[in-house]
């Protein structure tokens, strides 16, 4: 997308243990939470692309 300052990488979190006090939201719903904010991020990127164009 032409965002040279934005690194893209694959992350692995193997054998990571988070205490219950560090949990944000409900357990096993992280992907749902991430997918819920994707449209807003895409909208922002689209607006930035129009400005740059």
Secondary structure, 3 states (H helix, E strand, C coil): CCCCCCCCCCCCCCCCCCCHHHCCCCCCCHHHHHHHHHHHHHHHHHHHHHHHC
